Amino acid sequence: MMSEGESGIKVVDAEAQGGAQGAPASPTSLNPNLVLNNALDGLATFSSKLNPFAQKLNKGFGQVRQYAQERLGTAEDITELPQEYKDLEKRVDALRAVHVQLLKVAKTFNQPAYDYPTQIQESLVGFSSSVATQFQQLSLSPADRALAEQQTALDASKQHPKTLHHAISRVAQQGAEAVGIDEPLGNALFKVATIQDKIGNARSNMDHEIVSKFNQPMQTTLNASIEQAMKARRQVQSTRLSLDACKGRYRTARPEKSEAARLEVEQAEDHFVAAVEEATTQMKLALENPEPLRNLADFVNAQMTFYKEAQALLADLVPELDEIQVTQESLYRNSRE
């Protein structure tokens, strides 16, 4: 935004402009501020004639006028916000951005199959099969259809979890049964299947902890204390525009309306100061809120618990696999001698 000193352009009052010129201005000399003032003044006058209640809209028109003039660089004497307030705004913006970006990534934990994309294709196949089954059930009698629906619900309850660890467990279990658990490879596959299933369960627990103790509280903070601070800041912007609009009307007021315009400025200043104080309080509350630190600690703790459990399970499995491998290698060599 341009100030008066920087741009050298002042707000031109529409009425004064019209009285200074005897002839209409040419299209090439139209002042954008003059056009804006005429349009908004006309709209405000028209609305007040329609309904006395619409006179309250004049305040809104004043804000719109002030905002447009600031965007055009023709506004005079824009009220400055305290430096402390502007510093708090930057910090709150950074805090909000951190919450938004963390949640954008951490919402991955809401999807069980995030580490096993193939599960999405399998789910689509299962969906197609379920649709076909539903069409087939339409031709059944009510009693047979009820039995079929019960069986479908039972099958759905037995669906495997969708994590990568559970997928590995399933194929390892199938491999063990195909090879034979009594065989060295079948025995090893069975052990891997058992451990991978436990790791998958631990990972599902981690996901649940992260969603309930990190994602949801962070979203709540974003929608509560941070949003309250943002709302208070919007109120500051609204009252500042009103204040500057009142100042503009006071500068151009006729002598008989000067006192009323001055009182309007004082009232607008009171509203502005109160809004700044409220927004400052709300921003400090958002910045000093310890909840994000607690959420972050819970996030890391959930991960630590999972990785410790997975490490312990794998640490027990590795020696058993090594033993099977060494025994089989010894038998293999002896059979070749």
Disulfide bonds with the S-S distance in Angstrom:
none
